[in-house]
């Protein structure tokens, strides 16, 4: 059962009865959230999400990870969706005060809040999904977005006619920088002179802004667009379809959103990754480090269904390169480029 409130609340319920609720800061908008808790056997897991669990993208994958952890571990779980940046510290603090053993913050934008709150609750373990923190009671879960981006770059370069590709994301931080870097490396491995433009909207869910940015990129000549957005991702894919250009899905397999436009998707099974770290935590084996998961975990990071527009030769080459990365015939080493720390391709 789900309850909706005009103010953000933390709602507890067990297998049969409702418990008390903890009122969080009133939302500045009219949007409400649906925090929920289910009963378990002593081990308690919570997740704070920046967007809606129905976005069929990033936030839904985080919620599904919590659900999978509950199923596998018999844990008591809670979630809080649509947590604004100004409310992050309060949301994490409330979970910690309620005695949750493991708290996931679903997005790199939570890094500062995790650092602040974790110091106050040394017996609670905090995990930043896409984060860049580590400490005594802090870990980060990172999908290797560069590897997924590299494969999409190879496909995009093979499909473009204008030699202009574009990347759209909600915010610029290490994970999105990593992904666009991979996209650039993959594309340039096929066509060294190809152009890649990146745009960061400042919002993951603004449909109008996403559509406007997509149409602007298409007007500038881009005919393949790689997007990483949440609720706004369908706007990019549908705009690409309407204009007869190609695009990539992200996080979820998004071929069905715009079958004529989507070439494939960089599928990131964050549900499996989150449940994996939750299992480590329950076994008291979770460490204060950055857990980076790449293509070697074929159940977590992989290419989704291919669109009908993708020639068999392009598909086969992408899958061949994917296996070469798994086999470490292609590796990505730390390097410096233009005075900045990044990663570069090295072939064995």
MOUR-V361212 format. One line per field, one symbol per residue. ss: DSSP state (H for helix, E for strand, - for the rest). phi: phi as a letter, one per 20 degrees, with the letter a starting at -180 (. if undefined). burial: + if it has 9 or more other ideal C-beta (glycine too) atoms within 8 Angstrom, else -. A space follows every 10 residues. Layout:
ss->???
phi->???
burial->???
This chain:
ss->--------EE EEE----EEE EEE------- -----EEE-- ---EEEEEE- -------HHH HHHHHHHHHH HHH--EEEEE ----HHHHHH HHHHHHH--- -EEEEE-HHH HHHHHHHH-- ----EEEEE- ----E--EEE EEE-HHHHHH HHHHHHHHH- ---EEEEEE- ---HHHHHHH HHHHHHHHHH ----EEEEEE ------HHHH HHHHHHHHH- ---EEEEE-- --HHHHHHHH HH---EEEEE E---HHH--- -EEEEEEE-H HHHHHHHHHH HH-------E EEE------- EEE------- -HHHHHHHHH HHHHHH---E EEEEEEE--E EEEEEEE-
phi->.cddcfcfcd ddbdfccedf ddfegfffde fdccfbccfb cnedccbdcf cefdflbgff ffffffffff ffdmeecbbc dlefgfdfff fffffffenf fccedeqffe gfffgffgfe cfedddcefm ecdbagcccc dcffffffff fffffgffef demcdcccbf bebgffffff ffgffffffe cgefdcddcd enbecfffff fffffffffe ofcbcddccd feffffffff ffemddbdfb mefdgffbgf effaceecef ffffffffff ffemdfdfbe edddffefed caeefeffff fgffffffff fgffffemfc ccdfbdblmd fbccecdf
burial->----+-++++ ++++------ ---+--+--- -+++++++-+ --++++++++ +++-++++++ ++++++++++ -++-++++++ ++++--++++ ++++++-+-+ ++++++++++ +-++++++-- +--+++++++ +++---++++ ++++++++++ ++++++++++ ---+++++++ +-+-++++++ ++++++++++ +--+-+++++ +--++++-++ +-+++-++-- -+++++++++ ++++++++++ +---++++++ +++++-+++- ++++++++++ +++++-++++ ++---+---+ +-+++-+--+ ++++-++--+ ---++-+++- ++-+++---+ ++-------- -++++---
